[in-house]
Structures are given as C-alpha cells and as structure tokens.
Amino acid sequence: MQKVLNQISQHPDHMDKIITYVVDKTKHFTEFEVKKEHLKEKYDHKLNELYAEYMTE
C-alpha cells in the first residue's frame, strides 16, 4: 500500500493509471484465489473418494 501511495505522490498526473493498475491486479488476484479454491475442493473430493475406496479394500 505504501508503494502505491508513494507512486501517487510522485506522479499525481498518472493517478488514474496507477489506480487502474492496482484495481486490475486486485481483480486478477481475486480470480486466482477463486480458481485455486475451486481446484482444491475438486481434488479434495477426489482424494476423499480414493481414500474411501482404499479403506474398503
């Protein structure tokens, strides 16, 4: 956050570009976290199925 504030104070004429960059990066990070959570749930489910199958043998 400090880096963003420093950039804004050093380049006030580019504030809109800086804010757009930060918002885009935040959005990308959020999408990554959602995808990561989805994959974790998918593979945890498969792992649980395999473990259950192993325990029944």
C-alpha positions as CSV (number, residue, x, y, z in Angstrom):
1,M,0.0,0.0,0.0
2,Q,2.8,2.3,0.8
3,K,4.3,1.7,-2.6
4,V,1.1,2.8,-4.2
5,L,0.8,5.9,-2.1
6,N,4.4,6.8,-3.0
7,Q,3.8,6.4,-6.7
8,I,0.7,8.6,-6.5
9,S,2.6,11.3,-4.6
10,Q,5.5,11.1,-7.0
11,H,3.3,11.0,-10.2
12,P,0.0,12.8,-9.4
13,D,-0.7,13.2,-13.1
14,H,-0.7,9.4,-13.5
15,M,-3.1,8.7,-10.6
16,D,-5.8,7.3,-12.9
17,K,-3.3,4.8,-14.5
18,I,-1.9,3.8,-11.0
19,I,-5.4,3.2,-9.6
20,T,-6.4,1.2,-12.7
21,Y,-3.3,-0.9,-12.4
22,V,-4.0,-1.6,-8.7
23,V,-7.6,-2.5,-9.4
24,D,-6.7,-4.8,-12.3
25,K,-4.1,-6.6,-10.1
26,T,-6.6,-7.0,-7.3
27,K,-9.2,-8.4,-9.6
28,H,-6.7,-10.8,-11.1
29,F,-5.6,-11.9,-7.6
30,T,-9.3,-12.5,-6.6
31,E,-9.9,-14.6,-9.7
32,F,-6.8,-16.6,-8.9
33,E,-8.0,-17.2,-5.4
34,V,-11.4,-18.4,-6.6
35,K,-9.9,-20.7,-9.1
36,K,-7.4,-22.1,-6.5
37,E,-10.3,-22.8,-4.1
38,H,-12.3,-24.5,-6.8
39,L,-9.4,-26.8,-7.7
40,K,-8.7,-27.5,-4.0
41,E,-12.4,-28.6,-3.5
42,K,-12.3,-30.7,-6.7
43,Y,-9.1,-32.5,-5.7
44,D,-10.0,-32.9,-2.0
45,H,-13.2,-34.6,-3.1
46,K,-11.3,-37.0,-5.4
47,L,-8.8,-37.6,-2.7
48,N,-11.6,-38.5,-0.2
49,E,-13.1,-40.9,-2.8
50,L,-9.8,-42.6,-3.3
51,Y,-9.2,-42.9,0.4
52,A,-12.7,-44.3,1.0
53,E,-12.1,-46.8,-1.8
54,Y,-8.7,-47.8,-0.3
55,M,-10.2,-48.3,3.1
56,T,-12.9,-50.6,1.8
57,E,-10.4,-53.0,0.2
